[in-house]
Amino acid sequence: MEYTVYEGTKATINGTQFTFTCDPADTDTAYDALAENVQLNNQNQDDNQDLVDFQNAADDDVETMLNDMQKMGFIDSWEAEN
C-alpha cells in the first residue's frame, strides 16, 4: 500500500507532503517513515509533550496510526492507494 501524508499544524514536512510504501499492518515501517520526514514544530523545547504524543501514537495498524497522528495535529490528512 502506498501512503501520502500531508503536514499538520504541529509539524512540518519538507515539501508539505511525502509518500511511503508499506504493508497496512507494518506499523514499524510507517513510524520510521513518519519519524524521518516529519519535524515537530517545537522539537527543541525541554518539556516536549508533542514528542511524547508522537512516540505514543496508536499503532494497531497503519491506518489507525495515521488517523491518530491526524487527530493530534501532526499531519493534516493522508491518502492510501493500492
N, C-alpha and C positions, 0 to 999 in steps of 0.2 A: 504494500500500500504506500502511496506517495502522499505526504502531508505538506501543506503550505501553511505557514504560520505568519501572522501579521502582528507588528509591535503594539503593545498596550500602553497604558498611562504610567505604569510603574517601571517600565523597562524600555530600552531601545534596541533595535536590530539594525545592523549596517545594511542600508538599502530598504528599510522598513518591512521587509519580509524575507523569509528563507524557506527552502524546501528540503525535506529529507525523506528517505525511504526506509521503511522497516515493517516487520510483521505487526499486525494490530495488537498482538499480545506482548511484544518486545518492549517493555517499558524502560529497560536499561538503555537501549539504543536511543529511544526517544528522549530520555532525560539527558543523555550525553549530548545529543544534537541541540537541545534547548540550552544546556549549560554553556556550550561552546559559542552559541550565536546570540544569546540574549544577555544584555548587560543591564543590571539593575541600576536605576537612576540614582539611588542613594547608597551605592555599594561601599563607599569609603567611610560611612558613619560607624562609630564604635558600637552603638546599640542598633543593630540592623535586623529588625523583625521581618522585613521583606525577605532577607536571605534565608531566615529560618522557615518562613512560609513557603518559599520557592523549593527548598530542600524537602519539605514535608508534604508536597502536593500529593493528592490521592493518586494511587498508581495501580488500580485493579487491571487496567488495560490502557492503551494509548489514548483512546477516545476519552476515557474518564480523566486521565492526566491533563489532556489539553483543555477539557471543559473546566477543570479545577483551576488551571493556570489562567483561563479566561475570566472565570468568576473572581479571582483575586486581583485581576488587572495587569498581570504580567504580559499577556497577549490580548489583542483586541478581538481577533477571530482566527479561525483556522478552517481549512478545507481538506478533504481526503478524496483521492482518486485511486482506482484500481490500476 
